[in-house]
């Protein structure tokens, strides 16, 4: 979705010249946000719902009952559409790749890229070695995100302002710093396997990241928040070895592949649990 526009922006001289306008401010994303909040955007719902992978039939309401595009984009699902699995579950629908035993300066997710925990955390990265799981959402995905395990949140959400580059692979290949440049909202959590971090990353067209949770104690699968229109990313960061990611996810990641996962589907186990 939107590949032609992304190729113009990232693969042509004119498109790259327009980067300060396209990605350097909130203006374009804010304009798109207003457009997709308008009742006139209802006509775009059917286009998105028709794209393979959208799973519109899982939406809480029939497609025709949504008042605007963003209302459908941020839709809740029917009860039971994302049953909560065992162990540690995916916080979002998306494409998952894991990076094991990384330190604050280990580049990921593309070899040679400059992204790292230090840049993502705006210089305030946790010390030590970490396992990192990157969940890349596409516009067709369910765009609410959830807590991956029973946990408590420690302190307030930290907002790191940024730009709004796309997280589509076209953008990732041409501009490998998008996760460190886009707006991030970071929260520290505490679980039985230790402290971990959830980082919600905005992207082009995502004028708003909304945190919907309250209090500091959270059950596995509880809604944490949602992204408005656009692709986006959730990053899970835990101490190296604290969790054991499922074998197929580790194998695919080592082969340079993403694994398609659904929110609340099991992706790992606590290292405290003997398999």
N, C-alpha and C positions, 0 to 999 in steps of 0.2 A: 504494500500500500504506500503510494507516494514515491516510488522508486525514481520516476522520471524527474520529479522536482528535486530529489536528493542528488541525482547524478548531475543536474544543472548546477546545484549549489556547491558540490564538492569536486566536480571533475571538469569544470569550465573556468576560464579566466574571469569572465564576467561574474559568475556565481561566487567565486572566491573573493572578488573585489567587493561584493555586496555583504560579506560576512559581518562587518560592524553593524549594518542595519538589520540583518536577519537574526544574528545570534548575540549581538553585543548589548542588547537592552531587552527589557520586558515588553516593549511596544508591540512587536509582532505577535508574541504569545498572548498578550493581553487582548489584542484585537481579535485573535482567533477565539479566545475564551468568550468574549462578548458575543461573537457570531454564533458559537455553538451553544450558548445559553439562550439564544433567541428562538421563539417558536418557529421562525422561518427555517431553522436548521432541521426540522423534523424529516424533511425529504431525504436527508443524508443518512438517516438511520437504516433504511432498507438497503442502501449500498453497502454499509458496513456489515449488516446482518447476513448479507448474501455471500460474504467472503468466507471460503473454507477455513474452519478453525474458530469461527466466532462463537459457535454454540449458543445461538440466540434462543434456542428452545429451553435452555436452562435459566433464562432470565426470570426474575420474580414476577413480572407482569408480561402480558402479550406485547409484542413490539409496537403495535399501533396505539397503545395506551401511554407511551412516553411523550412528554410535552415538548422536549427538545433533545438535540443530539447528545449533549453532555449528560442529561438525565439517564439516557440509555447507556452511554459510555461508562458511567460510574454506577451502573446497575448492581443491585444485590441479586443473589441467586435464589432459586427455589430451595426450601429446606431439604437437606440431604444431597444436594448437587455436588458438594465437596465434603464427603464424609471424612472425619478426622482420623488419620491413620495412627499406627503405633510409632513409638520412638519420636524422633525429631522430624517435623513435617515441613514441607515447602511453605514459605510465607506468601507465595504468590504463584499465579499461573505464569509460565514463561519458559525460557530456554536456559538451562543451568550448566555452568562449567565451574569446577572447583580448582583451587590452587593451594597446594598443601605445603606446610612448613615454610611459609613466607615471612620475611621480616619487614620492617617498616619501609625499606627501600627496594624491595623486590618488585620489578616491573611486571604488570599483568594488565589485561588478559592476552595481549599480543606480544610475541617475542620482540624485544627491543623497544617496546612502548615505554613511555615515561610515567604511566600511571603507577601509583604505589599507595600504600596506606598513609604514608606521610603526606602526600599531596591531597589525597581524598579527605583526610582529617585536618587539612589546612595547617600542617606543621605540628599538630598536637596528637600524633599517632601513639597508640599504646606500645610499650616496650616489649621485647621478646619475640617469639616465633608464633605465627598464627596460620590457621587454615581459613581460606576465604572462599565463599560461595557467591557467585555472581548470577543473579536471576534477571535475564533480559526480557522485558515485556514488549510485545508488539501491539499495534492498535486493535487487533482482533481479540486480544486477551481480556479476561475479567480483570478489572483494574483496581480492585480493593486488595489490600495486603493485610496479613494476619500474623499473630505471634506463633512462632514455630514450636514452642514448648511451654510448659508451665514455668512462669518466671515472675520476677519483680523488675520494674523499671527503676533505675537509680538516677535521680535528678531529672532535670527538664530536658526537652529536646533541644539540641544545639543546631541552629540554622547557619549554614555557610552559603551566603549569596553567591550567585554565579550566572553563567550564560545558559543558553538553551540549545546546544547542539543535539542532533538526533543520536540515538543509540543503535540505529540501523547499521548492519555491517558495512554498508557503503561509507557511512561517516566514520566508523571505527577504523577502517583501512586508511582513509585519507586524512583523518585528524585524530591521532591516537591519544589525545589528552581529554576527551570529552567527559569522562567520569570525574576528573579532577577539576574541570572548569564549570560543569553544570551545577545548579543549586543542589545542595545536599542537606538533609535533615538527619541528624545522628542522635541515637539514644543508646545509652548503656543499659544492659539488662543483666540479671543474675539468675542462674538456674542451678540445678543439682550438679552439673558438670563444670560450674564456674561462671565467670563473667563472660559476656559476649556483647557484640554491638550489632545493631540494625541500622543500615544507612539507606535512606530513601533518596533516589536521585531523579531529579526532573529532567526533561528533555525538550526538544523543539516542539512547540505547541502546548507544552505542559505549563500553563501559567500558574497553576496552583497545586501544591501538595497539601492535603488536608489530613490532619491527625484527628481521629475520632475517639480514641481510647480515653479513659479517665481513670484516676486512681493509680496505684502502683503495683497491684497484684493482678496477674493476668493468667487466664487458662489457655492451654494449648488450643489453637484454632480461633481464639477470640479476634475479632476485627481490630486492626490497629489504625487503619486509615485508608485513603484512596488518592489516586492521581486523576486529575481532569485530563482532557484530550491530549493524546500524543503517545509516543513510545516512552518507556521509562525503565528504571532498574531498581532492584532491591539487592543490597549486599549484606551478607551474613558473615561476621568475623568472630571466630572463637579461637582460644588458645590451641596451638598445634597439638593434635592428639587427644583433645578433650572430647571430640565426637568422632565416630567412625562412619564416613559416608558409604552408602551402598556401593557394592563392587562395580555394578554397571556404570554408575556415575563416575567413579574414579577411573575406570578403564576408558570410557569415552573421553573424559577430560585429558587423560594422558595422550590420547590419539588426536587431540586438538578439536574434539567434537563437543557440541552442546547436547544436552539431554532434555527432551521436552518433558516438563513436569506440570502438574496441576496443584493449585493451592490445597494445602492440608494432606497431600500425598506424602507417605513416608519417604525420606531421603537419607536418613542417618539414624544412628543410635548413640546414646551416651556411652562414652568409654568406661563408665562405671558399671555398665550392664554387661555381663559376660554372655556372649552369643552362644 
